[in-house]
C-alpha cells in the first residue's frame, strides 16, 4: 500500500509516523485501525464535527459513515481515487 501510494500521489502528501497507521474507520472523536485499536484524533476535522456526526453522515452517508480522514494515513480508497 505504501509503495503504491508513492507511485500514485503527490510527494507533498506525506504519511505521518515512522510506522504509518492503516486507518479503517472513524467513530466520534476516534480513528480505528485495521486491528480495531482506537486513536484519539487530534489532527483531522474532529474538532469541528467529529467522525460520524449525524448531520455530516446524513449529507454524505456512503463515505462519511465509514471514514472521515485525510491522506496522512494509509487506506485503499485514496489509491482507488
DRENRORO-666945 format. One line per 10 residues: number of its first residue (from 0); their letters; for each residue x, y, z of C-alpha. Coordinates in steps of 0.25 Angstrom, whole numbers, plus 5000, padded with zeros to 4 digits. Example, Ala and Ser with C-alpha at 12.3 -4.5 7.8 and 13.67 -1.06 7.14 Angstrom:
// DRENRORO-666945
0> AS> 5049 4982 5031  5055 4996 5029
//
This chain:
// DRENRORO-666945
0> XXXXXXXXXX> 5000 5000 5000  5011 5010 5004  5019 5007 4990  5006 5009 4982  5003 5022 4989  5017 5027 4986  5014 5024 4971  5000 5030 4970  5000 5042 4980  5008 5055 4980
10> XXXXXXXXXX> 5020 5055 4989  5015 5066 4997  5004 5057 5003  5013 5051 5013  5010 5040 5023  5011 5043 5037  5019 5034 5047  5030 5025 5045  5021 5013 5044  5009 5018 5037
20> XXXXXXXXXX> 4995 5015 5042  4985 5008 5034  4972 5014 5038  4959 5007 5034  4949 5016 5040  4945 5027 5049  4936 5027 5061  4933 5040 5069  4946 5046 5073  4954 5033 5070
30> XXXXXXXXXX> 4961 5027 5058  4961 5012 5058  4972 5004 5051  4971 4990 5044  4973 4984 5058  4961 4992 5063  4971 5000 5072  4965 5014 5075  4973 5026 5074  4969 5040 5079
40> XXXXXXXXXX> 4968 5049 5066  4975 5062 5069  4978 5065 5055  4966 5064 5046  4953 5071 5046  4948 5064 5058  4949 5078 5066  4938 5083 5056  4928 5072 5055  4935 5059 5059
50> XXXXXXXXXX> 4935 5046 5052  4921 5040 5048  4913 5053 5053  4899 5050 5050  4898 5063 5041  4910 5060 5033  4906 5046 5031  4893 5050 5026  4899 5059 5016  4909 5048 5011
60> XXXXXXXXXX> 4905 5035 5016  4913 5026 5007  4927 5030 5011  4926 5039 5024  4919 5027 5032  4931 5019 5029  4943 5028 5029  4946 5043 5031  4961 5045 5030  4971 5050 5020
70> XXXXXXXXXX> 4983 5045 5013  4993 5044 5024  4988 5030 5028  4988 5018 5018  4975 5014 5012  4971 5007 4999  4961 5018 4996  4972 5028 4993  4978 5019 4983  4965 5015 4976
80> X> 4962 5030 4975
//
